[in-house]
Amino acid sequence: MGVYCMILIYFATISGEFVCSNPSGSQEARIHDTLETYRRQSTQCKSDQFHCDSNDCISKEKVCDGKADCPNSDDEKLKECAEVTKEPPPGACLIPNHPNNGEYRLGLGNSTPGEYAPMYKVLVLQCEEPQYKPYPPALGVGADLPLCIDGKWSPTPPTCAPACKPLQSTTTTKVTCKHGDKILDNCDNPVHNTVAVFECEPFHEMPELSLNPDILCLNGSWDYPVPQCLPVCGHKRPKNVPHLVGDVTEKKSDYPWHVAVFNATNDNICGGSIISQRLVLSAAHCFTDQDGKLYPFEDYKIVAGKYYRNYDDPRDHGAQESAIEHIYIAPKYKAMYNYYEADLAIIVLKERLKVTGDVQPFGIDPPFLLYNCLWSSPTHLQTVESSKCRSLNLNTHPLDEKVSVFGPSHG
């Protein structure tokens, strides 16, 4: 009987009522103290606190107050938080009709339009995602939900609207979404009338954005294609300083598309031009033997944004280096057997170049005047030897005709 009585006392203590009759006062007190200690140790919450599922403790006054104080909103999901009545008690709010493609809920419980929710109850909208999202959109985490105050929902309950595809900023393009005059935390849930504003990162451009850099979400679709910022096209810098007849000394950044090709012993053997952040145009003979057979890719490295010839010159601040992933040679190239016709190579870089003031892809405009930058010595191209970059004007044919890229020859 003693064991049975103790079990009853245990459950009675939890419920607040004693079932076992005539227990000794001292034993009852000891059991109560033991259970109270166990409760506090297991929950770590005080008697005036609410125990969240995450084992956090919050004040009981914060339960059903319209704000999520527990990490998982446990304090707003209790059945007591969803009490409704058919007759309007003082300060109660009328539950509105469910919107198309969604429904209103009180906490986790269902709600019936036409009934009344007591004061300080929260109305939660659940849309048929991802096709539909709350409208107007919430401004971010912690935004207020519709709360019943003195017979009115504040703010006004949202509805469900067709959603556009979410947008995210990239390394080249920054996107900001706004709804009305309010800027949203992100563009994860764009709905009708959401405006996405695009901005290019430095050294990137988007010609079609020069007049209107915005797109608008209308009935679930963006009114224009989502734009993308691309690297600016490199252009030769003006104001060169004359050095010798037929030759000028170039300033850093005068040829931002130029790269240097170094071999395994860190000798500069060729140059090239940046086509994109991972593609470089150069001469095929720089990477092949006299029979046109490719040397191992590991024997080379590409350096962009370089001004001084030596591989490890400390003055080349901001230079970018990449190994080679692959080399594509023009099909007609047969080296010396066809007199180096189609002497072209496309180099695929392992590392993506970062576009800066010193590193940019080249751009060629009519009349197709191509400026090339090269390091020279008396034994190659018979120009004046220099440790700095020199320029040479090459009048070329239009791009649809045969083009040759020059560099030091082998042998």
Helices and strands as residue ranges (DSSP letters): H 2-15, H 25-43, E 49-51, E 57-59, G 60-62, G 74-76, G 79-82, E 93-94, E 102-106, E 109-110, E 116-117, E 123-127, E 132-135, E 147-149, E 152-154, E 159-162, E 173-179, E 182-183, E 194-200, E 204-205, G 207-209, E 214-218, E 221-222, E 230-231, E 241-244, E 247-249, E 258-262, E 268-276, E 279-282, G 284-286, G 297-299, E 301-304, E 320-322, E 324-329, G 335-338, E 345-349, E 369-374, E 390-395
